[in-house]
Amino acid sequence: MGAIFSMTGFGSNAVEREGVRVRATLRSVNSRHLDIQIRSPQFLQQFEPKVRERVQARVRRGKISLSLEWAETESARVLPTLDEAVARAYLKELQRLSEWTGRKNEPADLSLLVQLTGVFRTESEAIDLELAETMIFEAVDAAVEEFEASRRAEGESLDRDLRNRVDLLEEHAGRIAQSSAAAREHIRTRLREKVDALLRPGQIDEDRLTMEVVMLAERGDITEEIVRLRSHNGQFRAALNKGGEVGRRLNFLLQEMNREANTMGSKSQEADITHQVVEVKEEIERLREQVQNLE
């Protein structure tokens, strides 16, 4: 039996190597189509097209938010870099200070210079783009695995609920079928009572009475609608058994089920059947709400 997947899910994974941590996080909500939105630091945006392709290979529907985070850990190597422009400006001012104090020929004190703000700036080593790509893909793939597992778990829960509700629909259809069969005899009895009230005993044309009963019964006959409703129920279960991308298929079947229920409600004049049809439509609506969550 195939698996079905919810369109809502969550997955997150971090990869740490050579003083750098990359984290990929995915979240999704319902959507008619696949919509992937990626947020990442500017220097990682060059990898977004390939990241998008990796997600598209695994997911078919849903609005997905994917974030990439890049952080340097305490073990990252930080290197000092001389800011020549700042150093020159300090040297120029130190020379002016020497001239002003009468110490024109004294060299600048380097030990003092290196302590001045901005002479040296610290920055991490240049990013190894090949390593960054490897880490990003590793984090994304692992996050997608967790994401898919959460969607599958939610899908299993939805599958159980949908099957229970289709079973309820089948029970309602069975009761409607019984009520419909009894309705024909009820119509015959009521018609005979009315004729008996108007005519003397022995004056009833049995053939004519039978014809009238048949005509009345046919106008309210919902046998075909019951058969089609049950057929749709079977197709619904078959789609669940097959698994995969079932959302659109199930939604179509629910539209057909609702059409049959509406027709039964409009054709039948029996209060019991009308009540059962209302319950059928309510159950179909509950099914529709759940199906909207499926891929």
HUHU-V523550 format. One record per backbone hydrogen bond with DSSP energy under -0.5 kcal/mol. NH is the residue of the N-H (numbers start at 1). CO is the residue of the C=O. E is the energy in kcal/mol with one decimal. If there is no record, write none. Layout:
BEGIN
NH_CO_E / NH_CO_E
END
This chain:
BEGIN
2_241_-2.7 / 5_244_-0.5 / 6_151_-2.2 / 7_293_-3.5 / 9_28_-0.8 / 11_26_-2.1 / 13_24_-2.1 / 15_22_-3.0 / 17_20_-2.8 / 20_17_-1.4 / 21_71_-3.5 / 22_15_-3.0 / 23_69_-2.1 / 24_13_-2.7 / 25_67_-2.1 / 26_11_-3.3 / 27_65_-1.9 / 28_9_-1.6 / 29_63_-1.7 / 35_33_-0.6 / 35_62_-2.6 / 37_35_-0.6 / 37_64_-3.1 / 39_66_-2.6 / 44_41_-2.0 / 45_41_-0.7 / 45_42_-1.1 / 47_44_-2.0 / 48_45_-1.2 / 51_47_-2.1 / 52_48_-2.8 / 53_49_-1.9 / 54_50_-1.8 / 55_51_-1.8 / 56_52_-2.7 / 57_53_-1.5 / 58_55_-1.8 / 59_55_-2.0 / 62_33_-1.7 / 63_29_-2.5 / 64_35_-3.5 / 64_62_-0.8 / 65_27_-3.1 / 66_37_-3.2 / 66_64_-0.6 / 67_25_-2.4 / 68_39_-2.9 / 69_23_-2.6 / 71_21_-2.5 / 73_19_-2.2 / 76_73_-1.9 / 79_77_-0.5 / 79_123_-2.3 / 81_121_-2.9 / 83_119_-3.1 / 84_82_-1.0 / 87_83_-2.4 / 88_84_-2.7 / 89_85_-1.9 / 90_86_-2.2 / 91_87_-2.7 / 92_88_-2.6 / 93_89_-1.9 / 94_90_-2.6 / 95_91_-2.5 / 96_92_-1.9 / 97_93_-2.1 / 98_94_-2.4 / 99_95_-2.4 / 100_96_-2.2 / 101_97_-1.8 / 102_99_-0.9 / 103_98_-3.4 / 106_103_-1.3 / 110_108_-0.9 / 112_109_-0.7 / 113_109_-2.2 / 114_110_-2.7 / 115_112_-0.8 / 116_113_-1.4 / 119_116_-1.5 / 121_81_-2.7 / 123_79_-2.2 / 125_77_-1.0 / 129_127_-1.1 / 132_128_-2.8 / 133_129_-2.5 / 134_130_-2.0 / 135_131_-2.6 / 136_132_-2.6 / 137_133_-2.5 / 138_134_-2.1 / 139_135_-2.5 / 140_136_-2.8 / 141_137_-2.7 / 142_138_-2.0 / 143_139_-2.3 / 144_140_-2.6 / 145_141_-1.9 / 146_142_-1.9 / 147_143_-2.6 / 148_144_-3.2 / 149_145_-2.1 / 150_146_-2.1 / 151_147_-2.0 / 152_148_-2.4 / 153_149_-2.3 / 154_150_-2.1 / 155_151_-2.0 / 156_152_-2.4 / 157_153_-1.6 / 158_154_-2.3 / 159_155_-2.6 / 160_156_-1.9 / 161_157_-1.9 / 162_158_-2.9 / 163_159_-2.3 / 164_160_-2.0 / 165_161_-2.0 / 166_162_-2.3 / 167_163_-2.1 / 168_164_-1.7 / 169_165_-2.0 / 170_166_-2.3 / 171_167_-2.0 / 172_168_-2.4 / 173_169_-2.6 / 174_170_-2.1 / 175_171_-2.1 / 176_172_-2.6 / 177_173_-2.3 / 178_174_-2.0 / 179_175_-2.5 / 180_176_-2.6 / 181_177_-2.1 / 182_178_-2.0 / 183_179_-1.5 / 184_180_-1.0 / 185_181_-0.8 / 186_182_-1.9 / 187_183_-2.5 / 188_184_-2.0 / 189_185_-2.3 / 190_186_-2.4 / 191_187_-2.5 / 192_188_-2.4 / 193_189_-2.1 / 194_190_-2.0 / 195_191_-2.4 / 196_192_-2.8 / 197_193_-1.5 / 198_194_-0.9 / 198_195_-0.9 / 199_195_-2.5 / 203_200_-1.8 / 206_204_-1.0 / 209_205_-2.7 / 210_206_-2.6 / 211_207_-2.4 / 212_208_-2.3 / 213_209_-2.4 / 214_210_-2.5 / 215_211_-2.4 / 216_212_-2.5 / 217_213_-2.8 / 218_214_-2.6 / 219_215_-1.6 / 220_216_-1.1 / 221_218_-0.8 / 226_222_-2.2 / 227_223_-2.4 / 228_224_-2.5 / 229_225_-2.4 / 230_226_-2.4 / 231_227_-2.0 / 232_228_-2.5 / 233_229_-2.1 / 234_230_-2.0 / 235_231_-2.3 / 236_232_-2.4 / 237_233_-2.1 / 238_234_-2.3 / 239_235_-2.2 / 240_236_-1.9 / 241_237_-2.5 / 242_238_-2.1 / 243_239_-2.1 / 244_3_-3.4 / 246_244_-1.6 / 250_246_-2.8 / 251_247_-2.1 / 252_248_-2.1 / 253_249_-2.1 / 254_250_-2.2 / 255_251_-1.6 / 256_252_-1.8 / 257_253_-2.6 / 258_254_-2.4 / 259_255_-1.7 / 260_256_-2.1 / 261_257_-2.3 / 262_258_-2.4 / 263_259_-2.1 / 264_260_-2.4 / 265_261_-2.3 / 266_262_-1.9 / 267_263_-1.9 / 268_264_-2.3 / 274_270_-2.4 / 275_271_-2.3 / 276_272_-2.1 / 277_273_-2.7 / 278_274_-1.9 / 279_275_-1.7 / 280_276_-2.2 / 281_277_-2.6 / 282_278_-2.1 / 283_279_-2.2 / 284_280_-2.3 / 285_281_-2.0 / 286_282_-1.8 / 287_283_-2.3 / 288_284_-2.4 / 289_285_-2.0 / 290_286_-1.6 / 291_287_-2.6 / 292_288_-1.6 / 293_290_-1.7 / 294_291_-2.1 / 295_5_-2.9
END
